């Protein structure tokens, strides 16, 4: 069953434009719904991904070989300009902050304060253990020396992404933090993005984007240093580039298009559900927006609520395309079924607009972030709730979590045995080593215990 209604919008900067009708699928069969959810989760897979991997590999190899010269040529080809010099002057960051309206500076300050507080609480503690024979065991955490953060441009500017990536790196204690972001039409990155970088304490910003920016961070050029970890979302080419350089550097995740799944019952308001679904759909034509509900009335009312909010929407065409291609309404018998379907999808963002969200949250196994109740729209998580908004997508919440301070840390094991500890455990080490046919492993213990082979 497909809900279909006409849609039109006055797009920003233009006259009224007739849009295709809203056609968001509505399913009542749990089996069909599960299959559709799996298809939505896999929406970025397929032949195009493999074709573009070769293109990205060529860019990576070229930047590795020719450095800055390749960066400038790719910027001219893809962005229409040569950002020479590549680095944004440090004084420009402070100027961008001062140029922000006071209300925007206050909002960035509030977001910075809340994100910083939450991430400070994530710092793991070193571990020290005394063994039964006096041996000492431990684990210590240290920051990576250099980290790179990628801040996307293109369809929108993302100062929130600056804060969400820079703050955990700063809290971790990263010595050198490097930010790359595509230049805008005038050759400079977005002013609010630069202002957010200033507020977060980022001093080193380069105006380059795409796969070529990831190559620069991974391999280094004359201008841009090689880093140890790269974080931050981007388009398909950025994601494929991060995938290709993983192993040479660490990465946070392979971020796909944004997605939200809303579980709602009879208490949910259609206008709020519509706004929450559209908040993801307006990101990108590949964004997914899904409602799973126990209320036939809500399912029936949702298309009209979406239509009402599409009127005059400045991103109506993108929003509508995402809803038509990757939107879904599922009507199910109870919240247990809704939770099971949600876990099958493993959403990036999960909203629980139900009478008892805490009880339902306890049923959920897989989600990047869970927003409980009608006063917790996903947008607060995007900007300033505190937890990181860089989350697993495309079903990867089954095994991955949010960007965190630990993304920019690595831990080292510490082992200090004394004679008593080795005497007590050494014979077992010898036995295990011999069972694996590793003679010198066993001999390294015998040499210390005076039990060498004659």
C-alpha positions in Angstrom: 0.0 0.0 0.0 1.4 3.4 -0.9 0.2 6.8 0.4 0.1 9.3 -2.4 -0.6 13.1 -2.2 0.4 16.0 -4.3 3.4 18.2 -3.3 4.6 21.6 -4.3 7.1 24.0 -2.8 8.5 27.5 -3.2 12.2 26.7 -3.2 14.6 29.2 -1.7 15.7 31.8 -4.2 13.2 30.7 -6.9 9.6 30.7 -8.0 7.1 28.0 -7.0 8.2 24.7 -8.3 5.9 21.7 -8.8 7.3 18.7 -7.1 6.4 15.0 -7.6 3.7 13.6 -5.3 4.6 12.2 -1.9 4.6 8.4 -2.2 5.7 6.9 1.1 5.1 3.2 1.4 2.9 1.9 4.2 3.3 -1.8 5.1 1.3 -3.9 7.5 3.0 -7.2 7.0 5.9 -7.8 9.4 7.8 -10.0 6.9 7.6 -7.5 4.1 8.5 -4.7 6.4 11.6 -6.6 7.6 12.7 -7.2 4.0 12.2 -3.5 3.1 14.1 -2.4 6.2 17.1 -4.6 5.1 16.9 -3.1 1.6 17.0 0.4 3.0 20.0 -0.4 5.2 21.8 -1.7 2.1 20.9 1.3 0.0 24.5 2.4 -0.6 25.8 -1.1 -1.6 26.1 -2.3 -5.1 27.9 -1.8 -8.4 28.4 1.9 -8.1 30.4 1.4 -4.8 32.8 -0.9 -6.6 33.2 1.3 -9.6 34.0 4.4 -7.5 36.6 2.5 -5.4 38.9 2.4 -8.4 38.5 6.2 -9.0 39.2 6.8 -5.3 42.3 4.5 -5.4 43.7 6.6 -8.3 43.2 9.8 -6.4 44.9 8.4 -3.3 47.9 7.2 -5.3 48.2 10.5 -7.1 48.2 12.6 -3.9 50.6 10.2 -2.3 53.0 10.7 -5.2 52.6 14.4 -6.0 51.3 15.9 -2.8 50.1 19.5 -2.8 50.2 19.8 -6.6 47.7 17.0 -6.8 45.5 18.5 -4.1 45.4 21.8 -6.0 44.5 20.1 -9.3 41.7 18.0 -7.8 40.3 21.1 -6.0 40.3 22.9 -9.3 38.6 20.0 -11.1 36.0 19.2 -8.4 35.5 22.6 -6.7 36.3 25.0 -9.5 39.2 26.8 -7.7 42.8 26.4 -6.6 43.0 27.1 -2.8 46.6 28.3 -2.7 47.7 28.5 0.0 45.9 25.5 1.4 46.0 26.6 5.0 43.5 29.1 6.4 45.3 31.8 8.2 44.8 31.4 12.0 43.7 35.0 12.3 40.8 34.2 9.9 39.4 31.8 12.4 39.2 34.5 15.1 37.7 36.9 12.6 35.0 34.4 11.7 34.1 34.0 15.4 33.9 37.8 15.9 31.7 38.1 12.7 29.1 35.6 14.1 25.9 37.2 15.4 25.8 37.2 19.2 23.0 34.7 19.3 25.0 32.2 17.2 28.1 32.6 19.4 25.9 32.0 22.5 24.5 28.8 20.8 27.9 27.6 19.9 29.1 28.3 23.4 26.2 26.3 24.9 26.8 23.4 22.6 30.6 23.5 23.3 30.0 23.5 27.1 27.6 20.6 27.0 29.6 18.4 24.6 32.8 19.1 26.5 31.2 18.2 29.8 29.8 14.9 28.5 33.1 13.8 26.8 35.2 14.7 29.8 33.2 12.1 31.7 34.1 9.5 29.1 37.9 9.5 29.8 38.8 5.9 30.8 40.9 5.3 33.8 44.3 3.5 33.8 44.1 0.0 35.2 46.5 -1.4 37.8 46.2 -5.0 39.2 48.3 -6.8 41.7 48.5 -10.5 40.9 48.4 -13.4 43.5 52.2 -13.9 43.3 53.1 -10.2 43.5 53.1 -9.6 39.7 51.8 -6.3 38.5 49.5 -6.0 35.5 48.0 -2.9 34.0 46.6 -1.0 31.1 47.3 2.7 30.4 45.7 5.1 28.0 47.5 7.7 25.9 46.3 10.0 23.1 47.4 9.6 19.5 50.0 12.2 18.6 48.2 13.7 15.6 44.5 13.5 14.5 42.7 14.8 11.4 39.0 15.7 11.3 37.1 16.0 8.1 34.2 18.5 8.0 31.9 18.1 5.0 30.6 21.0 2.9 28.4 20.8 -0.2 24.7 20.8 0.5 25.0 22.4 3.9 27.6 23.7 6.5 28.2 21.7 9.6 29.7 23.7 12.5 28.1 21.1 14.8 30.3 18.4 13.2 33.4 20.6 14.1 32.5 20.5 17.7 31.5 16.8 17.8 34.9 15.8 16.3 37.3 18.4 17.7 36.1 18.3 21.3 36.7 14.6 22.0 40.1 14.8 20.3 41.0 17.8 22.6 39.7 16.0 25.7 41.8 13.0 24.8 44.9 15.2 24.7 45.8 15.0 21.0 48.9 17.0 20.5 48.2 18.2 16.9 44.7 18.5 15.6 44.3 19.1 11.8 41.0 20.0 10.2 40.2 19.7 6.5 37.1 21.1 4.9 36.1 21.9 1.3 36.3 25.6 0.2 33.1 27.4 -0.6 32.3 29.3 -3.8 34.5 32.2 -2.8 37.4 30.0 -2.0 37.0 30.0 1.8 35.3 27.5 3.9 31.9 28.4 5.5 32.4 31.2 8.1 30.4 29.5 10.8 32.4 26.3 10.3 35.6 28.4 10.9 34.0 30.1 13.9 33.2 26.7 15.4 36.8 25.6 14.8 38.0 28.7 16.7 35.6 28.0 19.6 36.8 24.4 19.8 40.5 25.4 19.8 41.4 24.1 16.4 44.3 26.2 15.0 45.2 24.3 11.9 42.6 24.3 9.1 43.1 23.4 5.4 40.6 24.2 2.7 40.5 20.9 0.8 37.8 18.2 0.7 36.9 14.9 -0.9 39.0 11.8 -1.3 42.1 14.0 -1.9 41.8 15.5 1.6 41.7 12.0 3.2 44.8 11.1 1.1 46.6 14.2 2.4 45.8 13.3 6.0 46.8 9.6 5.6 50.1 10.1 3.6 51.0 13.8 4.3 52.1 16.5 1.9 54.4 19.4 2.1 51.6 21.5 3.6 49.4 18.9 5.4 50.9 16.6 8.0 50.2 12.9 8.1 48.0 11.9 11.1 47.4 8.8 13.1 43.6 8.9 13.2 41.0 10.4 10.8 37.4 11.1 11.9 34.4 12.9 10.5 31.7 12.1 7.9 31.6 12.8 4.2 30.2 11.8 0.9 30.7 8.5 -0.9 34.3 9.4 -2.0 35.3 10.4 1.5 34.0 7.2 2.9 35.7 5.0 0.3 38.9 6.9 0.9 38.7 6.3 4.6 38.1 2.7 4.0 41.1 2.4 1.7 43.6 4.1 4.1 42.4 2.2 7.2 45.3 0.3 8.5 47.8 3.0 7.6 45.7 5.2 9.9 42.9 4.6 12.3 39.4 5.8 11.4 36.3 6.5 13.4 33.8 4.7 11.1 32.5 4.4 7.6 29.6 6.8 7.8 26.7 6.3 5.4 23.7 8.6 4.7 21.8 9.7 7.8 18.8 7.8 9.1 16.1 7.9 11.7 13.6 5.4 12.9 10.6 6.5 15.0 8.6 4.0 17.1 5.3 5.7 18.0 2.1 4.8 19.6 -1.3 6.6 20.0 0.3 9.3 22.1 2.5 10.6 19.3 1.4 13.8 17.5 1.5 13.5 13.6 3.0 17.0 13.1 5.9 16.1 15.5 6.5 12.8 13.8 6.5 14.4 10.4 9.0 17.1 11.5 11.3 14.4 13.0 11.3 12.3 9.8 11.8 15.3 7.6 14.7 16.4 9.8 16.7 13.4 8.5 15.2 13.4 5.0 16.4 17.0 4.4 20.0 16.0 4.8 20.4 14.0 1.6 18.4 12.2 -1.1 19.8 9.0 0.4 18.7 9.7 3.9 16.2 7.2 5.4 13.2 8.2 7.5 11.1 5.4 9.0 8.0 5.2 11.2 7.0 2.0 13.0 3.7 2.5 14.8 0.9 0.7 16.6 -1.5 3.4 15.6 -3.5 3.2 12.4 -4.7 6.8 13.0 -1.1 8.0 13.1 -0.1 6.1 10.0 -3.1 7.6 8.1 -2.5 11.2 9.3 1.3 11.2 8.6 1.3 11.9 4.8 -0.9 15.0 5.2 1.3 16.2 8.1 4.4 15.9 5.9 2.7 17.6 3.0 1.8 20.6 5.2 5.5 21.0 6.3 6.8 20.6 2.7 5.0 23.8 1.7 7.6 26.5 1.5 10.4 24.2 2.7 13.7 25.5 1.4 15.0 21.9 0.9 11.7 20.4 -0.3 13.1 18.6 -3.4 15.8 16.8 -1.4 13.4 16.0 1.4 10.7 14.6 -0.9 13.2 12.5 -2.9 14.5 10.9 0.3 11.0 10.2 1.7 9.8 8.7 -1.6 12.9 6.6 -2.1 13.8 5.6 1.4 10.9 6.5 3.6 8.6 3.9 5.1 5.6 3.6 7.4 5.0 0.3 9.1 1.9 -0.5 11.1 2.4 -3.4 13.6 0.4 -5.2 16.3 2.4 -4.2 19.4 5.6 -2.5 20.6 7.4 -5.8 21.0 7.1 -6.3 17.2 8.1 -2.7 16.7 11.3 -3.2 18.8 12.2 -6.4 16.9 11.8 -4.6 13.5 13.9 -1.7 14.8 16.7 -4.1 15.9 16.6 -5.7 12.4 17.3 -2.3 11.0 19.7 -1.1 13.8 19.1 2.6 13.2 21.6 5.4 13.6 18.9 7.5 15.4 16.0 5.9 17.2 13.1 8.0 18.6 10.7 6.4 21.1 7.5 8.5 21.0 5.5 6.2 23.2 3.7 6.4 26.6 6.5 4.5 28.4 9.8 5.1 26.5 12.1 3.9 29.3 10.4 0.4 29.2 10.7 0.2 25.4 14.3 1.4 25.5 15.1 -1.7 27.6 13.9 -3.9 24.8 16.2 -2.3 22.2 19.5 -4.1 21.4 20.8 -2.1 18.4 20.8 1.7 17.9 23.4 4.4 17.6 21.5 6.8 19.9 18.0 6.5 21.5 15.8 9.5 22.1 13.2 8.9 24.8 9.9 10.7 24.8 8.2 13.6 23.1 10.6 16.3 24.5 13.7 14.7 23.0 13.7 15.3 19.3 16.8 13.9 17.4 17.8 17.5 16.6 18.9 18.1 20.2 21.4 15.2 19.8 22.6 16.7 16.6 23.6 20.0 18.2 24.0 20.1 21.9 22.6 17.3 24.1 26.2 16.2 24.9 26.7 12.7 23.5 28.4 12.6 20.1 26.3 12.9 16.9 28.7 10.9 14.8 26.9 7.6 14.9 27.0 4.2 13.1 24.8 4.0 10.0 23.5 1.3 7.6 23.0 -1.4 10.2 26.5 -1.0 11.8 24.9 -0.2 15.1 24.9 -4.0 15.6 28.6 -3.8 16.4 29.7 -0.2 16.6 28.9 2.9 18.6 29.3 6.7 18.6 32.5 8.6 18.1 34.1 9.1 21.5 37.2 10.2 23.4 38.5 6.6 23.0 38.6 7.1 19.2 41.6 9.3 19.8 43.2 7.2 22.5 45.1 3.9 22.4 45.8 1.6 25.3 48.9 -0.3 26.2 49.2 -3.3 28.4 51.8 -3.3 31.2 53.1 -6.6 32.6 55.7 -6.9 35.4 56.4 -10.4 36.8 58.7 -11.1 39.7 60.6 -14.4 40.3 57.9 -15.8 42.5 55.2 -15.2 39.8 57.3 -16.8 37.1 58.2 -19.8 39.2 54.4 -20.3 39.9 53.2 -19.9 36.4 56.3 -20.7 34.2 55.7 -24.5 34.0 52.3 -23.8 32.5 53.8 -21.4 30.0 56.3 -24.1 29.0 53.6 -26.7 28.6 51.4 -24.3 26.4 54.4 -23.3 24.3 55.4 -26.9 23.7 51.8 -27.7 22.7 52.1 -25.2 20.0 55.5 -26.4 18.8 57.2 -23.1 19.8 60.5 -24.2 21.3 62.0 -20.8 22.0 58.9 -19.6 23.7 59.3 -22.4 26.3 63.1 -21.9 26.4 62.7 -18.2 27.3 61.1 -19.3 30.5 63.5 -22.2 31.2 66.4 -19.9 30.9 65.1 -17.8 33.8 64.0 -20.7 36.0 67.2 -22.7 35.5 65.4 -25.6 33.8 67.1 -25.5 30.4 67.2 -28.6 28.2 70.4 -30.4 28.7 
